[in-house]
Amino acid sequence: QVQLVQSGGGLVQAGGSLRLSCASSRSIFSFSVMDWYRQAPGNQRELVATMSADGSTSFADSVKGRFTISRDKTKNTVYLQMNSLKPEDTAVYYCKATFRLENYWGQGTQVTVSS
């Protein structure tokens, strides 16, 4: 149905930047919403950023002003640009797409921010 393949992530020093990618097997404009979540060890998965089909975006307070979300329709890919990274941003990041009321998840990618 829908496959989401993530790339990017890795290890970066505090203050650095990373970009995560989430490539979809179908047009990203068929999704009502695409989200980025993260989960740190021992914590629940939390919503980080959302992009609706109309292109509107929203962000968790903890990342507002530092993270942006964008999309490339030619590549059917959504990006999470993360700037001014902090150690507390360390987590596994997941993209999620909502298609016909079903949720589909990427495989997750580790982001580690060293102090």
C-alpha positions in Angstrom: 0.0 0.0 0.0 2.3 2.7 1.2 6.0 2.3 1.9 8.1 5.0 3.6 11.8 4.8 3.5 13.8 7.1 5.7 17.4 8.3 5.4 19.6 10.8 7.0 20.3 11.1 10.7 23.5 10.2 12.5 25.8 11.8 15.0 26.2 15.5 15.3 27.6 18.0 17.9 25.3 20.3 19.7 24.5 23.3 17.5 24.8 21.3 14.4 22.3 20.5 11.7 20.9 17.3 10.1 18.3 16.7 7.5 16.1 13.6 7.5 14.3 12.3 4.4 11.2 10.3 4.1 10.6 8.9 0.6 7.2 7.6 -0.2 6.1 4.8 -2.6 3.1 6.9 -3.7 2.5 10.5 -4.2 2.8 12.5 -1.0 -0.1 14.6 -2.1 -2.4 11.6 -1.6 -1.7 11.8 2.1 -3.9 13.9 4.3 -1.1 14.5 6.7 2.6 13.6 7.0 4.2 13.8 10.4 7.6 13.4 12.0 7.8 11.8 15.5 10.6 10.9 17.7 11.2 8.6 20.6 14.0 8.8 23.1 14.9 5.8 25.3 12.4 5.4 28.1 10.1 8.0 26.6 6.9 7.9 24.7 6.9 8.6 21.0 6.2 12.3 20.6 5.0 14.4 17.6 7.6 16.8 16.4 6.3 18.3 13.1 3.3 18.0 10.8 2.6 18.9 7.3 -0.9 18.8 6.0 -1.9 18.2 2.3 -2.3 22.0 1.8 1.2 22.6 2.9 0.5 24.0 6.3 2.9 23.1 9.0 3.0 22.9 12.8 5.7 22.1 15.3 6.2 21.0 18.8 7.2 23.9 21.1 10.5 22.1 21.8 11.6 22.4 18.2 9.8 25.5 17.0 12.2 27.9 15.3 14.8 25.2 14.9 13.1 22.5 12.8 11.4 22.9 9.4 9.5 20.5 7.3 9.3 20.6 3.6 8.4 18.4 0.6 9.5 17.6 -2.9 6.7 16.4 -5.1 9.0 15.3 -7.8 10.7 12.9 -5.4 7.7 12.1 -3.3 9.8 12.9 -0.3 9.3 14.9 2.8 12.2 16.4 4.7 12.8 17.4 8.3 15.6 20.0 8.5 16.9 20.2 12.1 19.1 23.1 13.0 20.6 24.2 16.3 20.4 20.7 17.6 20.6 20.0 21.3 21.5 16.8 23.2 17.8 16.5 24.2 16.9 16.1 20.5 18.6 12.7 20.6 16.1 10.1 19.6 14.9 7.7 16.9 12.9 9.8 14.4 10.0 8.4 12.5 8.0 9.7 9.6 4.3 8.8 9.4 1.8 9.2 6.6 -1.9 9.1 6.9 -3.6 7.6 3.8 -7.3 6.8 3.7 -7.5 6.9 7.5 -4.6 4.4 7.8 -1.2 5.3 9.3 2.0 4.2 7.7 5.4 4.5 9.4 8.9 4.7 8.2 11.5 2.4 9.7 13.0 5.0 12.0 16.4 6.7 12.0 18.7 7.5 14.9 19.7 11.0 15.6 22.4 11.5 18.3 23.4 15.0 19.4 26.6 15.1 21.5 27.2 17.9 24.0 
